[in-house]
Amino acid sequence: MLYELRVYTVVPGRMPALLARFKDHTTSIWQKHGIVQIGFWTSLIGNSNAELTYILSWNSLADREVKWAAFQSDPEWLRARDDSEKDGPIVASINNQILTPTSFSALA
């Protein structure tokens, strides 16, 4: 099992729009494509409160490649993304890492 850690830096004032997009659209589209989320977090204490962090789980890199490509080209996703950005961009940058658990990890 692999895990993808994604951190979105949000355009100032646009966190509500990003959270609504994930809650109302993205997670159900992921479900349709078999994408499994581990959790979502906003920063209470840290470098920035303008970040949304989430983790996805994948069976393999090939699994990620197939499912992520299907999601990215899904017309429902493209509409939701475009609608959420009609007043301007909501994400300033995205940082992601593919992680593999250690043998002593609770997620191993």
C-alpha positions as CSV (number, residue, x, y, z in Angstrom):
1,M,0.0,0.0,0.0
2,L,1.2,3.5,-0.9
3,Y,0.0,6.8,0.5
4,E,-0.2,10.1,-1.2
5,L,0.2,13.2,1.0
6,R,-1.1,16.3,-0.8
7,V,-0.9,19.9,0.6
8,Y,-2.9,22.6,-1.1
9,T,-1.9,26.2,-0.4
10,V,-5.1,28.2,-0.8
11,V,-5.5,31.6,-2.3
12,P,-6.3,34.1,0.5
13,G,-10.0,34.1,1.3
14,R,-10.8,31.0,-0.8
15,M,-10.6,28.2,1.7
16,P,-14.4,28.0,2.0
17,A,-14.7,27.4,-1.8
18,L,-12.0,24.7,-1.7
19,L,-13.6,22.9,1.2
20,A,-17.0,23.0,-0.5
21,R,-15.6,21.7,-3.7
22,F,-14.1,18.7,-1.9
23,K,-17.1,18.1,0.3
24,D,-19.8,18.6,-2.3
25,H,-18.1,17.2,-5.4
26,T,-14.6,15.8,-5.4
27,T,-14.9,13.1,-2.8
28,S,-18.0,11.5,-4.5
29,I,-16.2,11.6,-7.8
30,W,-13.2,9.9,-6.2
31,Q,-15.6,7.2,-4.9
32,K,-16.9,6.6,-8.4
33,H,-13.3,6.0,-9.5
34,G,-12.2,3.9,-6.5
35,I,-10.0,6.5,-5.0
36,V,-9.7,6.1,-1.3
37,Q,-9.1,9.0,1.0
38,I,-7.6,8.5,4.5
39,G,-8.5,12.0,5.8
40,F,-8.5,15.7,5.3
41,W,-7.0,18.3,7.7
42,T,-6.7,22.1,7.9
43,S,-3.9,23.6,10.0
44,L,-4.9,24.8,13.5
45,I,-1.3,25.5,14.5
46,G,1.7,25.6,12.0
47,N,3.3,27.6,9.3
48,S,0.1,28.6,7.6
49,N,-3.6,28.4,8.2
50,A,-4.1,28.6,4.4
51,E,-3.4,25.0,3.8
52,L,-5.5,21.9,3.2
53,T,-3.8,18.6,3.7
54,Y,-5.1,15.2,2.8
55,I,-4.0,11.7,2.3
56,L,-5.1,9.1,-0.4
57,S,-4.2,5.4,-0.4
58,W,-3.2,3.5,-3.4
59,N,-2.5,-0.2,-4.0
60,S,0.4,0.6,-6.3
61,L,1.8,3.4,-8.5
62,A,0.0,1.7,-11.5
63,D,-3.3,1.9,-9.5
64,R,-2.7,5.6,-8.9
65,E,-1.9,6.3,-12.5
66,V,-5.1,4.6,-13.8
67,K,-7.5,6.0,-11.2
68,W,-6.0,9.5,-11.1
69,A,-6.1,9.8,-14.9
70,A,-9.7,8.7,-15.0
71,F,-10.6,11.3,-12.3
72,Q,-8.7,14.1,-13.9
73,S,-10.6,13.6,-17.2
74,D,-14.1,13.0,-15.7
75,P,-16.5,15.5,-17.1
76,E,-18.2,15.9,-13.7
77,W,-14.9,16.8,-12.1
78,L,-14.1,19.3,-14.9
79,R,-17.4,21.0,-14.4
80,A,-17.1,21.1,-10.6
81,R,-13.5,22.5,-10.9
82,D,-14.5,25.1,-13.4
83,D,-17.6,26.1,-11.5
84,S,-15.6,26.5,-8.2
85,E,-13.1,28.8,-10.0
86,K,-15.6,31.0,-11.8
87,D,-14.7,33.8,-9.4
88,G,-10.9,33.1,-9.7
89,P,-8.5,30.4,-8.7
90,I,-8.8,28.8,-5.3
91,V,-5.5,26.9,-5.1
92,A,-2.2,28.8,-5.2
93,S,0.0,25.7,-5.2
94,I,-0.1,21.9,-4.6
95,N,2.7,19.8,-3.1
96,N,2.4,16.1,-3.1
97,Q,4.5,13.1,-2.0
98,I,4.0,9.4,-2.5
99,L,4.9,7.7,0.8
100,T,5.5,4.1,1.6
101,P,5.0,3.0,5.2
102,T,7.8,1.6,7.4
103,S,7.5,-1.9,8.7
104,F,6.5,-0.5,12.1
105,S,3.8,2.0,10.9
106,A,0.3,1.5,12.0
107,L,-0.6,1.8,8.3
108,A,1.7,-0.9,7.2
